[in-house]
Amino acid sequence: MDGGNLAGMAIAAAAAGCYECGYALQAIEARTVDQRHALRLSLARRLAARRRWLAGTALSLVGYPLQVAALTLAPLALVQPMLALGLLLLLALGHFYLREPIGRRELLATAGIVAGVLAIAVAAPQRAESAMHGTGLVVVLALLVAAAALPWLLRAVRGDTRGGPLVVAAGAGDAFAALAAALVAAELERGRIGLVLLWTLAAAAAAGVGFLCEMTALQLLPATRVAPPVLVLQVVVPVLGARVAGGEQWGSSAPLVWGGLALVAAGVALLAASPAVSRLRA
């Protein structure tokens, strides 16, 4: 493993802590807003008037430049699974402050996430020399936009809002934001500030849509049915999207990367359903 990957992992771990702690503060406030504001800008307006939600948002905003910095040093295949380590911080907070017990499931999930990240680190995938581009990138981003728009399309057709499509849309929005962050990192290195601003705005819009959909899903479904699939999508989809879009190739280390990614995804799904974590993310 080279020094760039190590430095990128350290910065990604810091970003993970900011994201998850910020998300926990945001989610706690979102659950107190009336459901009639679901999928409406009025939900964001009401949340923006609350100090705890603003504090969580500030933490998340700090996490974004850290994520971009990590992506200038390490590949998306390594940075994105590293972001899952933020769940371990939530697990500790849930145990010490909410007095939630840590059992076999939590320990197994933690071991899976750590082992998966280590497997990818040992595989030492390299950052792509060229940014994601071409038809593959367009197709990936178009599919994510379509998935993120699904709840609004279904509401226009059926006149109601359902939890399943909201969960898919939340994961799609976050995945789009992660890919856009990788593109920001690539354009920063090339000094193309206009494209940096464009992809930053795209990442912010996608993250906002993902957040709105996830907060609405939490108003309709238990946190244990929302957090696991959303978090798995956040980890897996950007990594696969980057590969399809031609940004990263893993070569002979591909089996180890695939195995590590599967371990992280399984660990995330288990840990996100744990009471110690789900109570903080709800």
N, C-alpha and C positions, 0 to 999 in steps of 0.2 A: 504494500500500500504506500503510495507516495504522500509527500507532505501536503499537497493540495487537497487530497481526499480527507486527510486527517483534520486540516484546518476547516474544510467545508463541513465536516461532521460536527465539529465543536460549535460552529456558528449556527448550524441547523438545529442543534440541541437547544441553544438559547432562543431561537425563533419558536421552537416547539413549546417552550415554557411560556413565552409571551402569548402565543395563540390560544393555548388551552386555558390558562388562567383568565385571559380576557374573555374567551367564550363562556366560561362558567359564570362570570359576572353578568354578561349579556343575557344568557339563558334564564338566570334567576329572575331578572326583571321582566323578560318577555312573557313568562308564564302568568304574570299578574295583569296583563292587558286583556280586555274583553275580546272574545272570539269574533265579534262583528267587524273587527279591523283586519281580519285575515286577508293576506295578499293585497293589502292596500297601503298606500304611502302614509296613511294615518297611523299605522302601526309604528313606522319609523319615527314619525313626528312625536308620538307619545313617549317612545323610548328615549329619544334625544333630549327630553326634558328631565331625565333622571340621572343623578350623579353617578350611581353605581354602574349604570349602563355606559355612561360616557367614560368612566374609568376603564371598563372592559374594552371599549372601542379603542382607547388610547394605547392599551397594551397590544391589541391586535395590530394597530398601525405601526408600532415599534417592531413587531414580528416580521412585517413585510420586507423592509430593507435588509433585515438580517437574512431572510430567505433568499433574496436576490443576491446578496453577498456570498452566501453559501453556494449558490448556483454558478457563480463566476469561478469557483474553485473545484467543485465536485459535480459529477453528473446527476441528473434528475433521478436516475435509478437508485442513487444512494441518498440524496437529500430528502426525497419524499418519504421513504420509510423512516428516516431519522425523525421526521416530524411526529411520527406516532409515539415517540418517547415522551411527548407531553402528557400522554395518558398516565404514565407512571407517576408524574407529579400530582395529577388529580387523584390517583389511588392513594398516595401518601396523605394528601390533604383530607380526603374522605375518611381515612382511618384515624387520623389524629384530631380532626376538628368535628367530624360528624359521628365519630365513634363507630364507624362501620367496620365489621371484622374483615380480615383478609384470610380467605380460605384457599382450598386447593385450586379452584378455578382461577382465582386471581394470580396465584403463584405460577400456574401452568401458562396462563396468558402472558405474564411478564417474561417468563423464560422463552416463550415463542417469539415475542417481539425482539428481545435482545439477541437471541440466536439468529433470527432472520437478518437483522441489521448487520451482525458480525459476519454472516455468510456473504452478504453482498459486499461488505468492506474487504473481505479476504479475496473475493472474486476480482476486486479492484477494477470495476468498469471505468473506462476513460471518458472524459468529457468529449463531446463531438467537436471536431475541428470546424464544422460548418453548422450554422443554425438550422433548425427545422424549416422546411420550405416546400414549395410545390404542391402538387395535387394531394399528396398524403396529408399535409397540414390542413389544407382547405376542407377535406372530407372529415377529418377528425373534429375540427372546430365546428363545422356545420352540424354534425351529429350531436355535439354537446349543446349547441344553441337550441336545437330542436327539442332535446330532452329537457332543457331548462325551461322552455316555453310551454311544455306539456300541461301543467296545471291550469294556465290561463286558457289554453285551447279547450280543455275539457270543461272548464267552467262556462265558457261561451256556448258550448254545444249542449251540455247537460244541465247547466245552471247550478252546479254544486261543486264543492271542493273536497277532494278525497286524499287520505293520508299517503297511500302508495305512490301516486304520481309526484306528490310533494317531496317525498324522500328521494326519488330518482332525480328530480330537478335540483334538489339541494346538492347532491353528489356531483351532478353534471356542472353546476355553477362553480363549485369549488375546484373541480378538475380543470375547467377552462382557466380559472384564475392561476392555477399552478403552472399550466403550460405557458400562459402569458408571462408569468414571472421568469420562466426559463428564457423566453424570447427577449424580455427586458435585459436580462444578464448578458445575452449574446450581443444585443445592439449596443449596450454600454461599452463592451470591449471594442466595438467597431467605431465608437464615437458618433453614432447616428442618433442624436438627441431627439429629433422629431419622432422617430420610431419608438424610442424609449418612452416618451410621453404618451404616444398612442397606445402602446401595449400596457402601460401603467393604468391608463383610463379604462381600457378593456378589462384588465384584471380587477379593478375596483368595481366596475359594473357587474361583472360575473360574480364576484364575492358577495356583493350586495344582494343579488338575486338569490344566490345560494342561501345566504343568511335569512332572508325573508321567507323563503320556502321552508327552511328547517324550523324556524320559530313558529310558523303556522302549523307545521306537522306536529310539533310538540304540544300545540293546543288541542290537537285531535287524537293523538296516539300517545301511549306511554313512552317514556324516554328509552326504555329497553327495546322498543321496536323502531325507534328513529335513529339513535346514535350509531349502533353497529353497522347497518348497511351504508349510512352516509360516510362514516369514517373509512370503511373498506373501499368505497368508491374513490374517496380522496387519495388514498394511498396507491391503489392499483391502476386506475384509469389514466392518470397523467403519465405514469411510467410506460404503460402500453402505448399510449398516444404518441409519446416521444419516439418510441421505436418505430411505429407505423409511419410517422411523419418524416422519418429519415434522420432525426437528430442524433440518435445514439444507436450504436451497434455493439453488441457484447462479445462477439467472437466466440472463442473456445470457452469463455467463462459463463456463457449463457445458462447452462444447466444449474450452476450455483446461484446465479442471480434469480432464476425462476424459482428455485427452491427457497431461497431467502425471502423472496416476495410473498410466496405462499405462506410461509411461517408468520411473517408480519401480519398479513391479512387475517389469518386464523386467530392470532393473538389479539389483534385489535377488536375483532368481532366478540371474542369472549370477554375481554376487559371492559368494553363499552357497555356490555349488558350487566356488569357487576353493580350492585347497589352503591358501593363506595364511589364509583365513577358516575353512574347514571344520575344520582341525586345532584351532583354538582353540574352536570350538563343539562339538567332539566329545568 
